[in-house]
Structure formats: structure tokens, C-alpha cells
């Protein structure tokens, strides 16, 4: 598919922005009560609350493309920990233990940490990439 190769840098930015927005929802649900759902009102200093703070701040940083590489690396570790703490104990297969999203986020964030933010980012504007 060489016809898409010229769009590779922009698609990297789109992947970063969408992954950040999707992760941001977890943080806003846990700490801002939006959207309303089962993750609302998590205690701030519980494991879920700390994860929510990282999701909230890290998701916003990824959307902006600010401090992208270290943020994505930390979030990759967070998602690996979430998988092993909350999902792996329920069984081996991610589709059965509910951990496929955490596993996917883990590797998407690891890729972003290695590849950088792409052209649509504050990091690129500040020439920190």
C-alpha cells in the first residue's frame, strides 16, 4: 500500500491524538464524573485513582503532542501494569479476561514512545522531537 506511505507522518499524529482522546475518557470518567458510568468517583489515592490521574494528564499531553515520548512510555507501562493487575488473573486469553484494550494501548503507546509525536504536535513546534 504505497499510496498511503506519503501520509505516514500525519497518520502517526492521528494515531497519537485518537489514542490520547480515548485514554482521556478513562481519566475524565474517574475524576470528573464524565461520562457517567461505572468508573465514576474513584478514590484519588487508590490504584484506580492514580491510574485515572495518569490517564487524565497523560491523555491530554498525548492529544497536544507535548512531552510525547516520555508520556507515551509511562502510559505504556501503566497499561502493562493494568493488564497484569486487573486482567491476567482472570485467565490467559485477553478476549476472555477483558484485557484486550489494555494490551492494545500498551503496544500503541510503546510504538508512539519510539516513533515520536508526528508532525501535528507541540513537540514538533518546539523542535523537541
BALOBA-1460 file (C-alpha; in Angstrom, 3 decimals):
// residues 129
<rec num="1" residu="x" x="0.000" y="0.000" z="0.000"/>
<rec num="2" residu="x" x="2.480" y="2.579" z="-1.084"/>
<rec num="3" residu="x" x="-0.313" y="5.071" z="-1.807"/>
<rec num="4" residu="x" x="-0.639" y="5.644" z="1.966"/>
<rec num="5" residu="x" x="3.092" y="5.877" z="2.646"/>
<rec num="6" residu="x" x="3.175" y="9.598" z="1.893"/>
<rec num="7" residu="x" x="0.638" y="10.090" z="4.708"/>
<rec num="8" residu="x" x="2.634" y="8.117" z="7.273"/>
<rec num="9" residu="x" x="3.719" y="11.126" z="9.397"/>
<rec num="10" residu="x" x="0.196" y="12.560" z="9.535"/>
<rec num="11" residu="x" x="-1.283" y="9.154" z="10.347"/>
<rec num="12" residu="x" x="1.173" y="8.827" z="13.243"/>
<rec num="13" residu="x" x="-0.165" y="12.122" z="14.596"/>
<rec num="14" residu="x" x="-3.748" y="10.931" z="14.077"/>
<rec num="15" residu="x" x="-2.986" y="7.683" z="15.952"/>
<rec num="16" residu="x" x="-1.439" y="9.651" z="18.841"/>
<rec num="17" residu="x" x="-4.354" y="12.091" z="19.022"/>
<rec num="18" residu="x" x="-7.044" y="9.402" z="18.915"/>
<rec num="19" residu="x" x="-5.266" y="7.168" z="21.426"/>
<rec num="20" residu="x" x="-4.908" y="10.193" z="23.707"/>
<rec num="21" residu="x" x="-8.583" y="11.141" z="23.373"/>
<rec num="22" residu="x" x="-9.746" y="7.595" z="24.026"/>
<rec num="23" residu="x" x="-7.499" y="7.275" z="27.090"/>
<rec num="24" residu="x" x="-8.558" y="10.717" z="28.312"/>
<rec num="25" residu="x" x="-12.134" y="9.419" z="28.655"/>
<rec num="26" residu="x" x="-10.964" y="6.961" z="31.301"/>
<rec num="27" residu="x" x="-9.396" y="9.768" z="33.320"/>
<rec num="28" residu="x" x="-12.373" y="12.122" z="32.994"/>
<rec num="29" residu="x" x="-14.772" y="9.342" z="33.988"/>
<rec num="30" residu="x" x="-12.740" y="8.511" z="37.088"/>
<rec num="31" residu="x" x="-12.050" y="12.043" z="38.296"/>
<rec num="32" residu="x" x="-14.521" y="14.418" z="36.630"/>
<rec num="33" residu="x" x="-17.545" y="12.117" z="36.553"/>
<rec num="34" residu="x" x="-17.952" y="12.432" z="32.775"/>
<rec num="35" residu="x" x="-19.156" y="10.442" z="31.003"/>
<rec num="36" residu="x" x="-21.358" y="8.917" z="33.672"/>
<rec num="37" residu="x" x="-20.617" y="5.245" z="34.148"/>
<rec num="38" residu="x" x="-19.187" y="2.555" z="36.398"/>
<rec num="39" residu="x" x="-15.767" y="4.242" z="36.708"/>
<rec num="40" residu="x" x="-17.104" y="7.434" z="38.324"/>
<rec num="41" residu="x" x="-15.959" y="8.629" z="41.736"/>
<rec num="42" residu="x" x="-12.811" y="6.568" z="42.153"/>
<rec num="43" residu="x" x="-10.857" y="7.339" z="45.320"/>
<rec num="44" residu="x" x="-7.934" y="9.579" z="44.321"/>
<rec num="45" residu="x" x="-5.189" y="7.585" z="46.030"/>
<rec num="46" residu="x" x="-6.462" y="4.114" z="45.156"/>
<rec num="47" residu="x" x="-4.826" y="2.167" z="42.305"/>
<rec num="48" residu="x" x="-7.689" y="3.152" z="40.020"/>
<rec num="49" residu="x" x="-7.463" y="6.767" z="41.142"/>
<rec num="50" residu="x" x="-3.744" y="7.018" z="40.451"/>
<rec num="51" residu="x" x="-4.273" y="5.331" z="37.079"/>
<rec num="52" residu="x" x="-7.055" y="7.838" z="36.416"/>
<rec num="53" residu="x" x="-4.738" y="10.772" z="37.127"/>
<rec num="54" residu="x" x="-2.151" y="9.338" z="34.728"/>
<rec num="55" residu="x" x="-4.888" y="8.767" z="32.129"/>
<rec num="56" residu="x" x="-6.217" y="12.299" z="32.567"/>
<rec num="57" residu="x" x="-2.880" y="14.110" z="32.419"/>
<rec num="58" residu="x" x="-1.196" y="11.681" z="30.032"/>
<rec num="59" residu="x" x="-4.165" y="11.617" z="27.668"/>
<rec num="60" residu="x" x="-4.187" y="15.423" z="27.495"/>
<rec num="61" residu="x" x="-0.422" y="15.540" z="26.888"/>
<rec num="62" residu="x" x="-0.730" y="12.975" z="24.090"/>
<rec num="63" residu="x" x="-3.560" y="14.881" z="22.421"/>
<rec num="64" residu="x" x="-1.399" y="18.002" z="22.429"/>
<rec num="65" residu="x" x="1.748" y="16.128" z="21.500"/>
<rec num="66" residu="x" x="3.625" y="17.625" z="24.439"/>
<rec num="67" residu="x" x="6.398" y="15.578" z="26.094"/>
<rec num="68" residu="x" x="5.118" y="12.812" z="23.863"/>
<rec num="69" residu="x" x="7.877" y="10.218" z="24.116"/>
<rec num="70" residu="x" x="8.215" y="10.096" z="27.919"/>
<rec num="71" residu="x" x="4.444" y="10.371" z="28.383"/>
<rec num="72" residu="x" x="3.755" y="7.506" z="25.983"/>
<rec num="73" residu="x" x="6.446" y="5.386" z="27.656"/>
<rec num="74" residu="x" x="4.923" y="5.905" z="31.116"/>
<rec num="75" residu="x" x="1.426" y="5.190" z="29.775"/>
<rec num="76" residu="x" x="2.681" y="2.016" z="28.097"/>
<rec num="77" residu="x" x="3.943" y="0.833" z="31.485"/>
<rec num="78" residu="x" x="0.662" y="1.843" z="33.117"/>
<rec num="79" residu="x" x="-1.290" y="-0.230" z="30.626"/>
<rec num="80" residu="x" x="1.028" y="-3.233" z="31.080"/>
<rec num="81" residu="x" x="0.529" y="-2.969" z="34.844"/>
<rec num="82" residu="x" x="-3.239" y="-2.609" z="34.378"/>
<rec num="83" residu="x" x="-3.268" y="-5.753" z="32.271"/>
<rec num="84" residu="x" x="-1.357" y="-7.849" z="34.769"/>
<rec num="85" residu="x" x="-3.061" y="-6.443" z="37.881"/>
<rec num="86" residu="x" x="-6.661" y="-6.324" z="36.678"/>
<rec num="87" residu="x" x="-6.974" y="-8.777" z="33.800"/>
<rec num="88" residu="x" x="-4.364" y="-11.538" z="33.585"/>
<rec num="89" residu="x" x="-5.532" y="-13.154" z="36.818"/>
<rec num="90" residu="x" x="-8.919" y="-13.825" z="35.154"/>
<rec num="91" residu="x" x="-7.386" y="-16.100" z="32.531"/>
<rec num="92" residu="x" x="-4.788" y="-16.373" z="29.800"/>
<rec num="93" residu="x" x="-6.677" y="-15.073" z="26.766"/>
<rec num="94" residu="x" x="-7.210" y="-11.286" z="26.613"/>
<rec num="95" residu="x" x="-10.558" y="-11.674" z="24.854"/>
<rec num="96" residu="x" x="-11.781" y="-13.732" z="27.814"/>
<rec num="97" residu="x" x="-10.167" y="-11.762" z="30.642"/>
<rec num="98" residu="x" x="-11.279" y="-8.342" z="29.333"/>
<rec num="99" residu="x" x="-7.723" y="-7.116" z="28.868"/>
<rec num="100" residu="x" x="-7.509" y="-6.681" z="25.110"/>
<rec num="101" residu="x" x="-7.878" y="-2.888" z="25.326"/>
<rec num="102" residu="x" x="-5.148" y="-2.572" z="27.966"/>
<rec num="103" residu="x" x="-2.831" y="-4.791" z="25.901"/>
<rec num="104" residu="x" x="-3.502" y="-2.820" z="22.731"/>
<rec num="105" residu="x" x="-2.991" y="0.529" z="24.482"/>
<rec num="106" residu="x" x="0.278" y="-0.801" z="25.915"/>
<rec num="107" residu="x" x="1.737" y="-1.523" z="22.496"/>
<rec num="108" residu="x" x="0.290" y="1.564" z="20.791"/>
<rec num="109" residu="x" x="1.864" y="3.761" z="23.461"/>
<rec num="110" residu="x" x="5.144" y="1.873" z="23.222"/>
<rec num="111" residu="x" x="5.144" y="2.482" z="19.457"/>
<rec num="112" residu="x" x="4.423" y="6.196" z="19.950"/>
<rec num="113" residu="x" x="7.244" y="6.415" z="22.506"/>
<rec num="114" residu="x" x="9.623" y="5.015" z="19.877"/>
<rec num="115" residu="x" x="8.215" y="6.762" z="16.776"/>
<rec num="116" residu="x" x="7.586" y="10.196" z="18.285"/>
<rec num="117" residu="x" x="4.609" y="12.517" z="18.034"/>
<rec num="118" residu="x" x="4.365" y="13.077" z="14.287"/>
<rec num="119" residu="x" x="4.121" y="16.470" z="12.616"/>
<rec num="120" residu="x" x="0.945" y="17.735" z="14.308"/>
<rec num="121" residu="x" x="2.304" y="18.275" z="17.822"/>
<rec num="122" residu="x" x="3.545" y="20.879" z="20.250"/>
<rec num="123" residu="x" x="6.788" y="18.902" z="20.475"/>
<rec num="124" residu="x" x="7.354" y="19.401" z="16.748"/>
<rec num="125" residu="x" x="6.547" y="23.116" z="17.018"/>
<rec num="126" residu="x" x="9.104" y="23.429" z="19.820"/>
<rec num="127" residu="x" x="11.561" y="21.176" z="17.926"/>
<rec num="128" residu="x" x="11.813" y="18.723" z="20.840"/>
<rec num="129" residu="x" x="11.272" y="15.665" z="18.694"/>
